[in-house]
Every structure is written in C-alpha cells, then in structure tokens.
Amino acid sequence: MKQSFPISREQLTTIAYRAGHIMRDHFTHFGMARDVKGDKTPVTLADTLINTMFIERVREIAPHIDVVGEEESCRKESPWQLVVDPVDGTFPFTWGMPVATFMAALLFEGVPVIGVIYDPFTDRMFSAERGKGAHMNGRSLRVSQAATRGERPIVGYVSWPDSPYNVLKVMHYLEERGITSINLCSIGYIEVAVATGELAGTVFPGTAHHDTAPGHIIVDEAGGRVTDVHGKLLTYEGGKIAGHVMSNGRIHELLMEALAACNP
C-alpha cells in the first residue's frame, strides 16, 4: 500500500501494553464484578476502561479515522478504520483464568493492514503489518505443517447457543477424521496459536469484525490461509462478516468440508 498509515504498528502496540496493564490491574482470581449484556456475555470495568482509553489515545494520534469498539465507538467517515476488542475472552477473565487478550486491527477500505493481539499475562505481543510478516515479541512466526492423523493437528474453536453455525458438530466431524479440538473461550488466543503453529486451524461463527480482523492479518502474514465459513475471501465492508476459518493451509479444505457437511 503506497499510502502511509495514520497510526503505526508501534503506536498500536504501545496502546496494547497500556491495555494489558489495565487488564492485569483488574484481574482477580474469584468473584470479579461483571454485568451481563443483551447477548448474555459479561462485561467488566476493565472492558470499558480499556475501550475508552483506546479511543482517547487513537484520537490523539489520528483524529479523523473511524474507530469501532466492542463496548464503545467513535465513528468518522474515513477509508481507515480501527476495530478493537478490549478484553477478548471475557468469560475466562471473569472466572479468574488468565486466558484473555487485547485485540486491535487497522483496516483500509475493509482490508486489514495492521493487527495486534496482546496477552498481558505472559507478556506476549503478537503483531503483523501487511507485507512485513508476523511476529511475537520480535520473533518471526510461521504456521504449522500438521495435516495427517499421525501429525496430530489441533483445531481451536469457540461456540455458544444459537450461534450461526453448529461448530460442535463440526468438531465431532473433524475428530472422527483424526483432528483434536480444543475450546479456549478466547478467539484471540486461538488465532495467535494458529500463527505460532501450535494449532493447525480454527473455525469461528462470530460476525463481529473485532473478533477476526486482528488475527486475520497475523495468520496471513505467518503463511496461513483465511476465509469466511463459506470459503470466500474475507472482507470487512458492511457491518458483519460470515464467521471465519483460519488454518495452516494444509487442512483448510477439510475444515470447509466439515462445515458444509454439518451445516447443510
């Protein structure tokens, strides 16, 4: 892309570190205060504080770009858009389980160009910039080559009642074909695990941009493959996406086969 970015990867990672401090400051092992949103998911003080902080910091750097957050947005007419999930994995976070991430992505005309996912509990910063590779704390990332039963590929997923696609049936279908499945309750954790090669893929039925765009570019730049659940090019124009499938490329067609078989 010839245009310079209105906010850099370094600036986004600085904001992500600040978000991580807030997340850790509000983390308790049991009994975290929470509210329940209309979609029956929890929201904590950390979610709202991080979302507000993110908007404030971005406005100082790039006042004219569109910002869409899970808890709060600051909309502008712009080809540039930042999406943010202040605490991805709020369920385990509120249960006192340190499985949660901060996620943000910069998009240009609906295409992710920078992605940042930060795990504040192990201080792992995952980031990618279009054409410059994916990294964790400065180390280059590469997807796995696992595909056969003997290589024990593992697929991560998140599922909930009334989700658009029956992911549990998909996982059963895959397990019958030698794929191990795991639910970490944090799609951000799962996405970066695909990029590091720990997981071979993930199937996710969510439709929100902030759940997918950060991991999309990180997995792309780590050499993986990303589509929607129909196998089509995943773009972010409009308000929703048709879920996502991210993989090391070698098991992508099997994931698509499972989705088609289990969601006729």
Secondary structure, DSSP 4 states (H G I P E B T S, - for coil): --SPPSS-HHHHHHHHHHHHHHHHHT--SS----EE-TTS-EE-HHHHHHHHHHHHHHHHH-TTSEEEESS--B----SEEEEEEEEE-HHHHHTT----EEEEEEEETTEEEEEEEEETTTTEEEEEETTS-EEETTEE-------SGGG--EEEE---TT-SS-HHHHHHHHHTTT-EEEE-S-HHHHHHHHHHTSSSEEEE----HHHHHHHHHHHHHTT-EEE-TTS------SS----EEEE-SSSHHHHHHHHHHH--
